[in-house]
Amino acid sequence: MKVLLALERLLESYPIEQITSGRLAREAGISRSTFYRQYASVDDVLVQLFDHVITEMTVASDGWISGTNVHLEPQLRGLHQVYLTHGPLLRAVADAEVGELKATSEAYTSMMAMWDEAVTVRIQESYPWVKQPALVAHALNAADERLMYYDYGKGPDSISEELFEDTFQVMYRMWCSALGIQPGSEERVI
């Protein structure tokens, strides 16, 4: 866990390509040999940390995704809060998708596909009036991810509560519009 926390701290100040195993080991307070007994590379640490955050994101949005909570707003807000809390990590993972970190790129691509599929199923089950649910799910997830990347990517200290709320409201209203529901009541707009 020390290594995971050290990586998250380093990502607040350095791009992922500048984080070496030696730098990460020093930040974690361990030797390089200890680092290599647990991990093959910095990419392996990044993937493990990313997996932990995906679990947080899943827990934050599970009520809406599973259909046990019909209210989109608190679930989407929880997802945004997780992204803000781990912004530098998630920005590094998104950047890795187009870089040379193979394991991280695969994890990121898999995560986005998982979200697209989960939202598609939820739309099909609860919003049957939405045409092309897979396309709508992909568009909403991609827009949300990009907006969070730019607004939250530097971490919670870089964004005011007001800007967080404004960003969240833009995305929440976009989701409501695409799903044909009224913000707040989340009843179908006819």
C-alpha positions, 0 to 999 in steps of 0.5 A, a space after each residue: 500500500 505504501 507504494 500505491 500511495 507514493 505513486 498517487 503523491 508523485 502524480 500530483 507533481 510529475 507526469 507518469 513518464 518522469 516517475 521511475 522505479 527508483 523515484 517511486 521506491 524513494 517516495 515509498 521509503 523502500 529499496 529498489 530491490 523491495 520494489 522489484 520483489 512486488 512489481 515488475 514496473 511502474 506500469 504495474 503499480 499504476 494498474 494496481 492503483 487504477 484497479 483500486 480506484 475503479 472499485 471506488 467508482 463502481 461502489 459510488 455509482 452502483 445504485 444507479 447502474 444496478 437499478 436499485 436507486 433510480 436517482 441519477 444525481 447522487 450516483 453521478 456526483 459520487 463518481 465525480 467526487 472519486 474522479 476529483 479525489 484521484 484526478 492526477 492518477 486518472 489523468 495519468 491513466 488516460 494519458 497512458 492510453 495513448 502512450 507506451 504503458 501497455 498494461 495501463 492502456 489496456 486497463 483504461 480501455 477495458 474500464 471505458 468499455 465496462 462503463 459503456 456496457 453498464 450504462 447501455 444496459 441501464 438505459 435499455 432497462 430504465 429509459 426504453 424511449 432512448 434511441 440507440 442506447 449504446 451510442 448515448 452511453 458511449 457519448 455520455 461516458 466520453 464527455 464525462 471522462 473528458 470534462 473530468 480529465 480537464 477539470 479534475 485532473 490536477 486533484 482536489 486542491 486545484 478546483 474550488 467547490 463552486 467549480 466542482 459544482 458547476 462542472 457536475 451540474 453541466 454533466 448532470 444536465 447533459 445526462 438528463 437531457 440525453 436520457 429524456 428526464 427532468 433534472 431533480 425529479 428525474 421523471 421522463 420529459 414528454 
